[in-house]
């Protein structure tokens, strides 16, 4: 099976503007969390709010990491067209 063409596409880098917006969102979210957590008296409720806040931040980080590290490899041979999507350590293959 001879390879006719091979192409690799990487996601584009984050611009300075996007990075600045993300930093403002993270700082704003942290300040909002601190203001809200300091007004609570019940420690169990503070813990629940803290865990939910942590899960939201980790989820946002993982979603952004997924979009930043995605690479597509396309391969054309005589009998098939293969697309391979690589996200960090995992890969998924599509045949057409």
C-alpha positions in Angstrom: 0.0 0.0 0.0 1.8 3.1 -1.3 1.2 6.4 0.4 0.0 9.1 -2.1 -0.1 12.0 0.3 0.3 12.7 4.0 -0.7 15.9 5.8 -0.4 17.0 9.5 -2.6 19.8 10.8 -1.9 21.3 14.2 -4.2 23.6 16.1 -3.2 27.3 16.0 -1.5 28.9 18.9 -3.4 31.0 21.4 -3.2 34.7 20.6 -2.2 37.3 23.2 -5.7 38.7 23.3 -7.3 35.3 24.0 -4.7 34.6 26.7 -5.5 38.0 28.3 -9.2 37.3 28.3 -8.6 33.9 29.9 -6.5 35.4 32.6 -9.2 38.1 33.4 -11.8 35.3 33.5 -9.7 33.2 35.9 -8.9 36.2 38.2 -12.5 37.3 38.2 -13.8 33.8 38.9 -11.3 33.5 41.8 -12.2 36.9 43.3 -15.9 36.1 43.0 -15.4 32.7 44.7 -13.4 34.4 47.5 -16.1 37.0 48.1 -18.8 34.3 48.1 -16.9 31.9 50.3 -16.0 34.6 52.9 -19.7 35.4 53.4 -20.6 31.8 54.3 -20.6 30.7 57.9 -21.3 27.0 57.5 -18.0 25.1 56.8 -19.8 22.2 55.1 -21.4 24.6 52.6 -18.0 26.3 52.1 -16.5 22.9 51.3 -19.2 22.0 48.8 -18.8 25.4 47.1 -15.0 24.9 47.0 -15.3 21.4 45.5 -17.8 22.6 42.9 -15.5 25.6 42.1 -12.5 23.3 41.7 -14.4 20.9 39.4 -15.5 23.8 37.2 -11.9 25.1 37.0 -10.5 21.7 36.2 -13.1 21.1 33.6 -12.4 24.4 31.9 -8.7 23.6 31.9 -9.2 20.1 30.4 -11.5 21.5 27.7 -9.0 24.2 26.8 -6.1 21.7 26.8 -8.1 19.5 24.4 -8.5 22.2 21.9 -4.9 23.4 22.2 -3.2 20.0 21.8 -5.4 18.5 19.0 -3.4 17.3 15.9 -4.9 15.8 12.8 -2.9 13.5 10.5 -4.4 12.7 7.1 -3.2 9.9 4.9 -4.3 9.1 1.4 -3.4 5.8 -0.2 -4.6 4.1 -3.3 -7.6 2.5 -1.6 -8.4 4.6 1.5 -8.4 8.0 3.1 -7.4 7.9 6.8 -7.8 10.7 9.4 -6.2 10.3 12.7 -7.0 12.7 15.5 -4.4 12.9 18.3 -5.4 14.6 21.6 -2.4 14.7 24.0 -1.8 11.0 24.6 -4.9 9.5 23.0 -5.6 8.9 19.3 -8.7 8.1 17.4 -8.7 6.9 13.8 -11.4 7.5 11.1 -11.4 5.7 7.7 -13.3 6.9 4.7 
